[in-house]
Amino acid sequence: MELITNLGLLKIIWKLWFELSKKRRIQVFSLFILMIICGLAELISLASVIPFLIVLTDPTKLNNINFLDYIFNLLAIDSQIEILIFTTIIFGLASFITMFIRLTNLWLNGTISANIGSELSNKVYMTMLYKPYHWHVKVNTSELINDATNNVGFTVFFIKSFLTLLTQISVAVSLLIGLIVIDGITAIISAIVFSVTYFILAIFVRKRFEQNGKFMIISNEKQLRNLQEGFGSIREVILDNLQFNLLGSYKKIDFPNRLRQAENEFLKTAPRFTLEAICLLLISLLALMLSLTKGSSSAVLTTLGTLALGAQKLLPAMQG
């Protein structure tokens, strides 16, 4: 964790990149391309709901959308039922394709992170094994084990989180562009409100994550040392009845560590519920504003439905 503080995020990413094999770099680069496709798929999915909602509220307004009118003429679709079926199929198909792309991205993210973690762990272990004997005499075995397991695990978690972050940024930017096209003023105001709220939450959450991370690293090292001392000298432990003492010291380390883990899980989710409440408030105010300005209930429902779907997709991206 001190490494992160001292070097900074970009330097860590730069150093990790050069530790990867050529095969892993190609995989990561391919994943970047999939992230962009993922964002575009979300944008298309959002756009496909507009004609679907228009058909449900006021089908005559579809005539104002030139490219849809061209498609309907090309496919000889003229009745209202045929238009409804066509737009429903397009919306459903776009949703399923987007879901498939997101799931593929999620799977590859985890798989590539696991492969990177395995490579790094093997490299760390190999480096240790080829060190001279006098080096091994000077170092603590528990620290070596911690470096090859827990610390590499933290690194893999960092890589996976960073890749997920890039995906969420791609999705968020694509959705935000779509929402601005639909209703620029509303989208910009909502983005500002969400961003300010998340920024305030992030200041507190990030600080707690950093504190908990440092605490958990130290606790894990102490736990490993305790286990090694217990099992490594089990004969003396049994003869001198030291089980109670070892167990007591282990509990003092383990319980606070579990509490910090639980707090981290809470902090991961809490901002989402806060933003959901703010989102519902904004949607209700937006419904009132649109009713007063546009008048037409069909126009209000179409705009409101599209923005609500966009917000529903955007919130998880911002939370990530």
Disulfide bonds with the S-S distance in Angstrom:
none
